[in-house]
């Protein structure tokens, strides 16, 4: 058991971290209102000059479709409503960006870092996120047909100083998406559409799947230990007999199976 001195030190450290996070959010919000968005040509010119640091870029609503950002640092950028369809964003740092309503249709996001991102109503249909680190919060995100194989989105329980940091994709559409070998443990996919998705070897342990539609999905080798499947739909799901931990799920009696 921790001593009082250690508890106070831990509380103080957490308070500092929370304060820093809040300060960053306030600064980001203020800068997004104060700064004029860049133009498409300005972004292309910076990239062509060899600059890879585009931190805090103000590009809300800008057409950046097809732009080659490979390896760039876009930390803290405001990309709300921007069009990044077919953009090349492999190996980019997109941590703490704003992506609300952003269009990333068929974008290449392989091995990118997308941590602490707000992405309500973002459209990533057909996007390639293989091997990406995705720890975002978004409602009604479109990931239909996206490739999220080997996605790194599991909550790291060794590093949770300010509460549980996890992926939250409530009401997301992932119809036909590929999540082979993805780690979504402890995430929130409640009321998501995962019909016909490939969840082969996907880690869904302790994941909130309340009301999630997994009809006709592939679940061969998926881990469901301690997942919440209240009112989830598994009609026509394939490979259920090869899942791990289905018998240890929560709310199994309310889920719909064949």
BALOBA-1460 file (C-alpha; in Angstrom, 3 decimals):
// residues 258
<rec num="1" residu="x" x="0.000" y="0.000" z="0.000"/>
<rec num="2" residu="x" x="1.341" y="3.441" z="-0.915"/>
<rec num="3" residu="x" x="2.296" y="5.785" z="1.896"/>
<rec num="4" residu="x" x="0.556" y="9.123" z="2.278"/>
<rec num="5" residu="x" x="3.659" y="10.886" z="0.984"/>
<rec num="6" residu="x" x="3.722" y="8.735" z="-2.152"/>
<rec num="7" residu="x" x="-0.021" y="9.196" z="-2.716"/>
<rec num="8" residu="x" x="0.352" y="12.976" z="-2.488"/>
<rec num="9" residu="x" x="3.303" y="12.920" z="-4.892"/>
<rec num="10" residu="x" x="1.316" y="10.813" z="-7.369"/>
<rec num="11" residu="x" x="-1.688" y="13.127" z="-7.095"/>
<rec num="12" residu="x" x="0.546" y="16.151" z="-7.625"/>
<rec num="13" residu="x" x="2.118" y="14.596" z="-10.729"/>
<rec num="14" residu="x" x="-1.277" y="13.759" z="-12.161"/>
<rec num="15" residu="x" x="-2.483" y="17.306" z="-11.483"/>
<rec num="16" residu="x" x="0.515" y="18.735" z="-13.341"/>
<rec num="17" residu="x" x="-0.073" y="16.449" z="-16.332"/>
<rec num="18" residu="x" x="-3.775" y="17.304" z="-16.405"/>
<rec num="19" residu="x" x="-2.945" y="21.015" z="-16.190"/>
<rec num="20" residu="x" x="-0.477" y="20.786" z="-19.053"/>
<rec num="21" residu="x" x="-2.995" y="18.924" z="-21.167"/>
<rec num="22" residu="x" x="-5.701" y="21.507" z="-20.427"/>
<rec num="23" residu="x" x="-3.313" y="24.353" z="-21.188"/>
<rec num="24" residu="x" x="-2.444" y="22.804" z="-24.539"/>
<rec num="25" residu="x" x="-6.115" y="22.375" z="-25.422"/>
<rec num="26" residu="x" x="-6.856" y="26.009" z="-24.561"/>
<rec num="27" residu="x" x="-3.907" y="27.228" z="-26.642"/>
<rec num="28" residu="x" x="-4.923" y="25.020" z="-29.534"/>
<rec num="29" residu="x" x="-8.485" y="26.272" z="-29.420"/>
<rec num="30" residu="x" x="-7.385" y="29.911" z="-29.284"/>
<rec num="31" residu="x" x="-4.901" y="29.495" z="-32.135"/>
<rec num="32" residu="x" x="-7.495" y="27.799" z="-34.301"/>
<rec num="33" residu="x" x="-9.678" y="30.884" z="-34.030"/>
<rec num="34" residu="x" x="-6.887" y="33.438" z="-34.368"/>
<rec num="35" residu="x" x="-4.819" y="32.028" z="-37.203"/>
<rec num="36" residu="x" x="-5.788" y="32.228" z="-40.850"/>
<rec num="37" residu="x" x="-5.795" y="28.843" z="-42.589"/>
<rec num="38" residu="x" x="-2.972" y="28.175" z="-45.012"/>
<rec num="39" residu="x" x="-3.646" y="27.616" z="-48.698"/>
<rec num="40" residu="x" x="-3.072" y="24.375" z="-50.562"/>
<rec num="41" residu="x" x="-0.168" y="25.917" z="-52.484"/>
<rec num="42" residu="x" x="1.506" y="27.164" z="-49.305"/>
<rec num="43" residu="x" x="1.462" y="23.651" z="-47.870"/>
<rec num="44" residu="x" x="2.827" y="22.123" z="-51.070"/>
<rec num="45" residu="x" x="5.556" y="24.773" z="-51.258"/>
<rec num="46" residu="x" x="6.677" y="24.068" z="-47.696"/>
<rec num="47" residu="x" x="6.844" y="20.359" z="-48.375"/>
<rec num="48" residu="x" x="8.709" y="20.844" z="-51.658"/>
<rec num="49" residu="x" x="11.251" y="23.023" z="-49.838"/>
<rec num="50" residu="x" x="12.129" y="19.996" z="-47.736"/>
<rec num="51" residu="x" x="10.322" y="21.066" z="-44.577"/>
<rec num="52" residu="x" x="8.789" y="18.137" z="-42.722"/>
<rec num="53" residu="x" x="7.711" y="20.034" z="-39.605"/>
<rec num="54" residu="x" x="4.149" y="21.271" z="-40.081"/>
<rec num="55" residu="x" x="3.272" y="21.308" z="-36.391"/>
<rec num="56" residu="x" x="0.155" y="23.333" z="-35.480"/>
<rec num="57" residu="x" x="-0.701" y="23.791" z="-39.150"/>
<rec num="58" residu="x" x="-3.978" y="25.684" z="-39.526"/>
<rec num="59" residu="x" x="-5.650" y="23.986" z="-42.476"/>
<rec num="60" residu="x" x="-9.305" y="23.721" z="-41.511"/>
<rec num="61" residu="x" x="-11.451" y="23.276" z="-44.619"/>
<rec num="62" residu="x" x="-8.450" y="23.346" z="-46.997"/>
<rec num="63" residu="x" x="-8.306" y="21.063" z="-50.051"/>
<rec num="64" residu="x" x="-5.203" y="18.933" z="-49.511"/>
<rec num="65" residu="x" x="-6.332" y="15.974" z="-51.561"/>
<rec num="66" residu="x" x="-3.508" y="13.879" z="-52.995"/>
<rec num="67" residu="x" x="-0.758" y="15.865" z="-51.238"/>
<rec num="68" residu="x" x="2.377" y="13.905" z="-50.322"/>
<rec num="69" residu="x" x="3.004" y="14.390" z="-46.581"/>
<rec num="70" residu="x" x="4.996" y="11.185" z="-46.078"/>
<rec num="71" residu="x" x="7.071" y="11.360" z="-42.887"/>
<rec num="72" residu="x" x="5.853" y="14.845" z="-41.968"/>
<rec num="73" residu="x" x="5.144" y="16.082" z="-38.448"/>
<rec num="74" residu="x" x="1.600" y="17.455" z="-38.233"/>
<rec num="75" residu="x" x="1.446" y="17.489" z="-34.447"/>
<rec num="76" residu="x" x="-1.403" y="19.677" z="-33.159"/>
<rec num="77" residu="x" x="-2.611" y="20.604" z="-36.665"/>
<rec num="78" residu="x" x="-6.165" y="21.791" z="-37.230"/>
<rec num="79" residu="x" x="-7.523" y="19.686" z="-40.089"/>
<rec num="80" residu="x" x="-11.208" y="20.073" z="-39.271"/>
<rec num="81" residu="x" x="-13.244" y="19.720" z="-42.462"/>
<rec num="82" residu="x" x="-10.126" y="19.508" z="-44.649"/>
<rec num="83" residu="x" x="-10.128" y="17.297" z="-47.741"/>
<rec num="84" residu="x" x="-7.244" y="14.820" z="-47.556"/>
<rec num="85" residu="x" x="-8.649" y="12.243" z="-49.932"/>
<rec num="86" residu="x" x="-5.869" y="10.127" z="-51.489"/>
<rec num="87" residu="x" x="-3.291" y="12.040" z="-49.436"/>
<rec num="88" residu="x" x="-0.024" y="10.261" z="-48.633"/>
<rec num="89" residu="x" x="0.344" y="10.364" z="-44.843"/>
<rec num="90" residu="x" x="2.384" y="7.229" z="-44.194"/>
<rec num="91" residu="x" x="4.760" y="7.488" z="-41.198"/>
<rec num="92" residu="x" x="3.343" y="10.901" z="-40.243"/>
<rec num="93" residu="x" x="2.932" y="12.233" z="-36.715"/>
<rec num="94" residu="x" x="-0.695" y="13.339" z="-36.426"/>
<rec num="95" residu="x" x="-0.855" y="13.369" z="-32.642"/>
<rec num="96" residu="x" x="-3.308" y="15.826" z="-31.044"/>
<rec num="97" residu="x" x="-4.703" y="16.950" z="-34.397"/>
<rec num="98" residu="x" x="-8.287" y="18.028" z="-34.965"/>
<rec num="99" residu="x" x="-10.009" y="15.895" z="-37.616"/>
<rec num="100" residu="x" x="-13.686" y="16.617" z="-37.071"/>
<rec num="101" residu="x" x="-15.464" y="16.147" z="-40.366"/>
<rec num="102" residu="x" x="-12.145" y="15.614" z="-42.161"/>
<rec num="103" residu="x" x="-12.267" y="13.645" z="-45.426"/>
<rec num="104" residu="x" x="-9.529" y="11.010" z="-45.688"/>
<rec num="105" residu="x" x="-11.076" y="8.748" z="-48.286"/>
<rec num="106" residu="x" x="-8.473" y="6.287" z="-49.634"/>
<rec num="107" residu="x" x="-5.711" y="8.124" z="-47.743"/>
<rec num="108" residu="x" x="-2.462" y="6.274" z="-47.007"/>
<rec num="109" residu="x" x="-1.916" y="6.378" z="-43.237"/>
<rec num="110" residu="x" x="0.299" y="3.330" z="-42.834"/>
<rec num="111" residu="x" x="2.482" y="3.304" z="-39.708"/>
<rec num="112" residu="x" x="1.281" y="6.797" z="-38.777"/>
<rec num="113" residu="x" x="0.736" y="7.992" z="-35.199"/>
<rec num="114" residu="x" x="-2.760" y="9.334" z="-34.543"/>
<rec num="115" residu="x" x="-2.871" y="9.821" z="-30.778"/>
<rec num="116" residu="x" x="-5.286" y="12.045" z="-28.837"/>
<rec num="117" residu="x" x="-7.202" y="12.998" z="-31.989"/>
<rec num="118" residu="x" x="-10.760" y="14.302" z="-32.154"/>
<rec num="119" residu="x" x="-12.400" y="12.915" z="-35.296"/>
<rec num="120" residu="x" x="-16.195" y="13.095" z="-35.040"/>
<rec num="121" residu="x" x="-17.850" y="12.388" z="-38.410"/>
<rec num="122" residu="x" x="-14.500" y="11.990" z="-40.182"/>
<rec num="123" residu="x" x="-14.617" y="9.967" z="-43.398"/>
<rec num="124" residu="x" x="-11.797" y="7.424" z="-43.685"/>
<rec num="125" residu="x" x="-13.566" y="5.005" z="-45.985"/>
<rec num="126" residu="x" x="-11.066" y="2.937" z="-47.965"/>
<rec num="127" residu="x" x="-8.133" y="4.404" z="-46.015"/>
<rec num="128" residu="x" x="-5.012" y="2.323" z="-45.394"/>
<rec num="129" residu="x" x="-4.118" y="2.350" z="-41.689"/>
<rec num="130" residu="x" x="-2.053" y="-0.819" z="-41.542"/>
<rec num="131" residu="x" x="0.246" y="-0.769" z="-38.534"/>
<rec num="132" residu="x" x="-0.884" y="2.713" z="-37.490"/>
<rec num="133" residu="x" x="-1.154" y="3.800" z="-33.873"/>
<rec num="134" residu="x" x="-4.707" y="5.070" z="-33.513"/>
<rec num="135" residu="x" x="-5.872" y="6.344" z="-30.140"/>
<rec num="136" residu="x" x="-8.675" y="8.721" z="-31.013"/>
<rec num="137" residu="x" x="-12.129" y="9.801" z="-29.941"/>
<rec num="138" residu="x" x="-14.864" y="10.112" z="-32.518"/>
<rec num="139" residu="x" x="-18.558" y="9.587" z="-33.028"/>
<rec num="140" residu="x" x="-20.004" y="8.387" z="-36.342"/>
<rec num="141" residu="x" x="-16.603" y="7.952" z="-38.017"/>
<rec num="142" residu="x" x="-16.781" y="6.283" z="-41.449"/>
<rec num="143" residu="x" x="-14.197" y="3.516" z="-41.873"/>
<rec num="144" residu="x" x="-16.078" y="1.409" z="-44.397"/>
<rec num="145" residu="x" x="-13.679" y="-0.811" z="-46.334"/>
<rec num="146" residu="x" x="-10.663" y="0.618" z="-44.537"/>
<rec num="147" residu="x" x="-7.613" y="-1.552" z="-43.885"/>
<rec num="148" residu="x" x="-6.802" y="-1.457" z="-40.164"/>
<rec num="149" residu="x" x="-4.773" y="-4.655" z="-40.030"/>
<rec num="150" residu="x" x="-2.222" y="-4.745" z="-37.177"/>
<rec num="151" residu="x" x="-3.675" y="-1.480" z="-35.848"/>
<rec num="152" residu="x" x="-2.199" y="-0.462" z="-32.488"/>
<rec num="153" residu="x" x="-5.137" y="0.817" z="-30.462"/>
<rec num="154" residu="x" x="-5.000" y="-1.220" z="-27.264"/>
<rec num="155" residu="x" x="-4.993" y="0.732" z="-23.998"/>
<rec num="156" residu="x" x="-1.575" y="0.610" z="-22.319"/>
<rec num="157" residu="x" x="-2.372" y="-0.095" z="-18.670"/>
<rec num="158" residu="x" x="1.223" y="0.678" z="-17.663"/>
<rec num="159" residu="x" x="0.786" y="4.337" z="-18.605"/>
<rec num="160" residu="x" x="-2.562" y="5.744" z="-17.505"/>
<rec num="161" residu="x" x="-1.723" y="8.758" z="-15.286"/>
<rec num="162" residu="x" x="-4.942" y="10.639" z="-16.098"/>
<rec num="163" residu="x" x="-7.446" y="7.822" z="-16.355"/>
<rec num="164" residu="x" x="-8.054" y="5.286" z="-19.081"/>
<rec num="165" residu="x" x="-6.742" y="6.432" z="-22.457"/>
<rec num="166" residu="x" x="-8.351" y="4.276" z="-25.142"/>
<rec num="167" residu="x" x="-9.802" y="4.328" z="-28.624"/>
<rec num="168" residu="x" x="-13.423" y="5.502" z="-28.717"/>
<rec num="169" residu="x" x="-15.314" y="5.002" z="-31.978"/>
<rec num="170" residu="x" x="-18.958" y="5.014" z="-30.975"/>
<rec num="171" residu="x" x="-21.534" y="4.587" z="-33.771"/>
<rec num="172" residu="x" x="-18.647" y="4.120" z="-36.224"/>
<rec num="173" residu="x" x="-19.232" y="2.460" z="-39.583"/>
<rec num="174" residu="x" x="-16.643" y="-0.243" z="-40.285"/>
<rec num="175" residu="x" x="-18.595" y="-2.292" z="-42.775"/>
<rec num="176" residu="x" x="-16.246" y="-4.574" z="-44.716"/>
<rec num="177" residu="x" x="-13.203" y="-3.190" z="-42.915"/>
<rec num="178" residu="x" x="-10.076" y="-5.326" z="-42.435"/>
<rec num="179" residu="x" x="-8.896" y="-5.546" z="-38.836"/>
<rec num="180" residu="x" x="-6.699" y="-8.620" z="-39.072"/>
<rec num="181" residu="x" x="-4.436" y="-8.793" z="-36.022"/>
<rec num="182" residu="x" x="-5.576" y="-5.372" z="-34.769"/>
<rec num="183" residu="x" x="-5.407" y="-4.546" z="-31.065"/>
<rec num="184" residu="x" x="-8.575" y="-2.797" z="-29.888"/>
<rec num="185" residu="x" x="-8.470" y="-4.035" z="-26.310"/>
<rec num="186" residu="x" x="-10.369" y="-1.934" z="-23.750"/>
<rec num="187" residu="x" x="-11.700" y="0.272" z="-26.548"/>
<rec num="188" residu="x" x="-15.241" y="1.551" z="-27.049"/>
<rec num="189" residu="x" x="-16.911" y="0.391" z="-30.263"/>
<rec num="190" residu="x" x="-20.430" y="0.538" z="-28.900"/>
<rec num="191" residu="x" x="-23.174" y="0.662" z="-31.546"/>
<rec num="192" residu="x" x="-20.602" y="0.386" z="-34.329"/>
<rec num="193" residu="x" x="-21.370" y="-1.286" z="-37.662"/>
<rec num="194" residu="x" x="-18.906" y="-4.130" z="-38.185"/>
<rec num="195" residu="x" x="-20.947" y="-6.108" z="-40.664"/>
<rec num="196" residu="x" x="-18.792" y="-8.240" z="-42.978"/>
<rec num="197" residu="x" x="-15.637" y="-6.945" z="-41.285"/>
<rec num="198" residu="x" x="-12.583" y="-9.201" z="-41.092"/>
<rec num="199" residu="x" x="-11.746" y="-9.520" z="-37.390"/>
<rec num="200" residu="x" x="-9.416" y="-12.469" z="-37.730"/>
<rec num="201" residu="x" x="-7.093" y="-12.565" z="-34.680"/>
<rec num="202" residu="x" x="-8.359" y="-9.146" z="-33.536"/>
<rec num="203" residu="x" x="-7.897" y="-8.394" z="-29.842"/>
<rec num="204" residu="x" x="-11.277" y="-7.263" z="-28.500"/>
<rec num="205" residu="x" x="-10.677" y="-8.179" z="-24.869"/>
<rec num="206" residu="x" x="-12.496" y="-5.843" z="-22.461"/>
<rec num="207" residu="x" x="-13.803" y="-3.879" z="-25.449"/>
<rec num="208" residu="x" x="-17.245" y="-2.272" z="-25.234"/>
<rec num="209" residu="x" x="-19.295" y="-3.864" z="-28.031"/>
<rec num="210" residu="x" x="-22.682" y="-2.876" z="-26.650"/>
<rec num="211" residu="x" x="-25.216" y="-2.853" z="-29.492"/>
<rec num="212" residu="x" x="-22.477" y="-3.460" z="-32.068"/>
<rec num="213" residu="x" x="-23.531" y="-5.151" z="-35.319"/>
<rec num="214" residu="x" x="-21.127" y="-7.976" z="-36.221"/>
<rec num="215" residu="x" x="-23.422" y="-9.748" z="-38.664"/>
<rec num="216" residu="x" x="-21.510" y="-11.834" z="-41.241"/>
<rec num="217" residu="x" x="-18.181" y="-10.726" z="-39.756"/>
<rec num="218" residu="x" x="-15.121" y="-13.002" z="-39.665"/>
<rec num="219" residu="x" x="-14.067" y="-13.722" z="-36.073"/>
<rec num="220" residu="x" x="-11.639" y="-16.595" z="-36.516"/>
<rec num="221" residu="x" x="-9.089" y="-16.370" z="-33.672"/>
<rec num="222" residu="x" x="-10.506" y="-13.103" z="-32.281"/>
<rec num="223" residu="x" x="-10.153" y="-12.541" z="-28.519"/>
<rec num="224" residu="x" x="-13.360" y="-11.519" z="-26.730"/>
<rec num="225" residu="x" x="-12.417" y="-12.138" z="-23.110"/>
<rec num="226" residu="x" x="-14.360" y="-9.799" z="-20.788"/>
<rec num="227" residu="x" x="-15.777" y="-7.846" z="-23.744"/>
<rec num="228" residu="x" x="-19.209" y="-6.276" z="-23.178"/>
<rec num="229" residu="x" x="-21.540" y="-7.680" z="-25.850"/>
<rec num="230" residu="x" x="-24.892" y="-6.556" z="-24.456"/>
<rec num="231" residu="x" x="-27.377" y="-6.496" z="-27.363"/>
<rec num="232" residu="x" x="-24.621" y="-7.117" z="-29.917"/>
<rec num="233" residu="x" x="-25.582" y="-8.874" z="-33.152"/>
<rec num="234" residu="x" x="-23.592" y="-11.906" z="-34.317"/>
<rec num="235" residu="x" x="-26.037" y="-13.213" z="-36.908"/>
<rec num="236" residu="x" x="-24.137" y="-15.056" z="-39.643"/>
<rec num="237" residu="x" x="-20.772" y="-14.336" z="-37.998"/>
<rec num="238" residu="x" x="-18.130" y="-16.836" z="-39.067"/>
<rec num="239" residu="x" x="-15.435" y="-18.440" z="-36.945"/>
<rec num="240" residu="x" x="-17.247" y="-17.971" z="-33.617"/>
<rec num="241" residu="x" x="-16.234" y="-21.455" z="-32.585"/>
<rec num="242" residu="x" x="-12.593" y="-20.410" z="-32.954"/>
<rec num="243" residu="x" x="-12.809" y="-17.224" z="-30.885"/>
<rec num="244" residu="x" x="-11.067" y="-16.910" z="-27.521"/>
<rec num="245" residu="x" x="-13.047" y="-15.961" z="-24.424"/>
<rec num="246" residu="x" x="-16.570" y="-15.844" z="-25.881"/>
<rec num="247" residu="x" x="-17.777" y="-17.735" z="-22.824"/>
<rec num="248" residu="x" x="-16.261" y="-15.025" z="-20.603"/>
<rec num="249" residu="x" x="-18.020" y="-12.057" z="-22.245"/>
<rec num="250" residu="x" x="-20.477" y="-9.784" z="-20.446"/>
<rec num="251" residu="x" x="-24.113" y="-9.670" z="-21.529"/>
<rec num="252" residu="x" x="-23.884" y="-12.752" z="-23.716"/>
<rec num="253" residu="x" x="-27.462" y="-13.673" z="-22.812"/>
<rec num="254" residu="x" x="-28.735" y="-10.480" z="-24.504"/>
<rec num="255" residu="x" x="-26.665" y="-10.839" z="-27.704"/>
<rec num="256" residu="x" x="-28.175" y="-12.192" z="-30.897"/>
<rec num="257" residu="x" x="-26.628" y="-15.302" z="-32.449"/>
<rec num="258" residu="x" x="-27.918" y="-17.638" z="-35.173"/>
